[in-house]
């Protein structure tokens, strides 16, 4: 299987959220974490909106949005608890940017069906 980067706006939003979450592992000012909550909350809602037919992915991004919501914030008070959550959330964002592409098996001497039609072959 090959993994292909999906070039759509959702992928760029997911990469931005993942980078912000990876930077959050280090010790930074509290204003950065408020920015992180707003960005990850909106990113999780936007990316979750594209998975209306896949309930597991939809539920996972709704839980991410609930965990990082800036309106009613959840405080875990310790950096050691937030660090694994940031890494796992960043990985979930990055997983959705790539798509698996199945390759067709190579069959030597396989006949290719061609449906060429020429103007001279038409019956009037």
C-alpha positions in Angstrom: 0.0 0.0 0.0 1.1 3.5 -0.7 0.2 6.5 1.4 -0.7 9.7 -0.5 -1.0 13.2 0.9 -4.5 14.4 0.2 -4.4 18.0 -1.1 -7.5 19.7 0.2 -8.1 22.5 2.8 -8.9 20.0 5.5 -5.4 18.5 5.2 -3.7 21.9 5.7 -5.9 22.7 8.7 -5.0 19.3 10.2 -1.3 19.8 9.6 -1.5 23.3 11.2 -3.3 21.9 14.3 -0.8 19.0 14.6 2.2 21.5 14.5 0.6 23.7 17.1 0.0 20.6 19.3 3.6 19.4 18.9 4.9 22.9 19.9 2.7 22.8 23.0 4.8 20.0 24.4 7.4 22.5 25.4 7.0 25.1 28.2 5.4 28.2 26.7 3.4 31.1 28.0 -0.3 30.7 29.0 -1.4 32.9 26.1 -0.2 30.3 23.6 -2.3 27.6 25.3 -5.4 29.8 24.9 -4.5 30.2 21.2 -4.0 26.5 21.0 -7.5 25.8 22.5 -9.2 28.1 20.0 -7.3 26.7 17.0 -7.6 23.0 17.9 -11.3 23.4 18.8 -12.2 25.0 15.5 -9.9 22.6 13.6 -11.5 19.6 15.2 -15.0 20.9 14.4 -14.1 21.6 10.8 -12.4 18.3 10.2 -15.1 16.4 12.0 -17.7 17.9 9.8 -16.3 16.1 6.8 -16.8 12.7 8.5 -20.5 12.6 8.8 -20.7 9.1 7.4 -17.9 7.6 9.5 -19.2 7.7 13.1 -15.9 6.7 14.8 -13.9 9.5 13.2 -16.7 11.9 13.9 -16.9 10.9 17.5 -13.1 11.2 17.9 -13.0 14.7 16.6 -16.0 15.7 18.7 -14.2 14.5 21.8 -11.1 16.4 20.7 -13.2 19.5 20.3 -14.8 18.9 23.8 -11.4 18.4 25.4 -9.9 21.6 23.9 -13.0 23.8 24.0 -12.2 27.4 25.0 -15.7 28.2 26.2 -15.9 25.8 29.1 -12.2 24.7 29.4 -11.2 21.5 30.9 -8.2 22.0 33.3 -6.0 19.0 34.0 -3.5 21.2 35.9 -0.5 19.1 35.1 1.8 19.3 32.1 2.5 15.5 32.3 -1.1 14.7 31.7 -1.4 17.1 28.7 1.7 16.0 26.9 0.5 12.5 25.9 -2.9 14.0 25.0 -1.2 16.6 22.7 0.8 13.9 21.0 -2.1 11.6 20.5 -4.3 14.4 19.2 -1.5 15.5 16.8 -1.2 12.0 15.5 -5.0 11.8 14.9 -4.9 15.0 13.0 -1.9 13.7 10.9 -3.5 10.4 10.2 -6.4 12.0 8.4 -4.1 13.9 6.0 -2.9 10.7 4.3 -4.9 8.2 2.3 -4.0 4.7 1.4 -3.8 3.9 -2.2 -4.1 0.2 -3.2 -1.9 -0.8 -6.1 -3.2 -3.2 -8.7 -1.2 -6.5 -8.9 1.0 -6.8 -11.9 -0.3 -9.4 -14.3 2.1 -10.0 -17.2 0.7 -10.5 -20.6 -2.8 -9.3 -19.5 -4.9 -8.3 -22.4 -6.0 -4.7 -22.3 -9.5 -4.0 -23.4 -9.6 -1.0 -25.6 -12.8 0.5 -26.8 -11.6 2.7 -29.6 -14.1 3.8 -32.2 -13.1 5.4 -35.4 -15.3 7.4 -37.8 -14.9 4.8 -40.6 -16.4 2.0 -38.4 -19.7 3.7 -38.0 -22.7 2.2 -39.7 -25.0 4.7 -41.4 
